[in-house]
Amino acid sequence: MAPAPPTDAELNTLIRARLAALGIDLDQLPSGTTPDPETGSPGQDSVLASLRSFLRGTVATLAAYQLPVPGATDPDAAKALSQQQVPVLYPSNSTEWRKA
């Protein structure tokens, strides 16, 4: 049996927890979907809807990605090869970041 996809409430909890771990408080944004007229900040509901959409559409695709291996590769070796680091758009930035 396949796992049930998370509900909106479960995703909201995940999103709020991850953002809180980064020091971001969504309660600072205006409530609802209407942006703040003075600052242009999006409403909390708009932000949560956008992030839920991102999680549902992008994360599963990224999680399913496996690096390509030659067709005649032993299945055990293919598993090991799939654990390599993913390609990075700007490797020099990533390399410098890991040195710190």
Salt bridges, closest charged atoms under 4 A:
ASP8 OD1 - ARG52 NE 3.55
ASP8 OD1 - ARG56 NH2 2.72
ASP27 OD1 - ARG16 NH1 3.36
GLU96 OE2 - LYS99 NZ 3.14
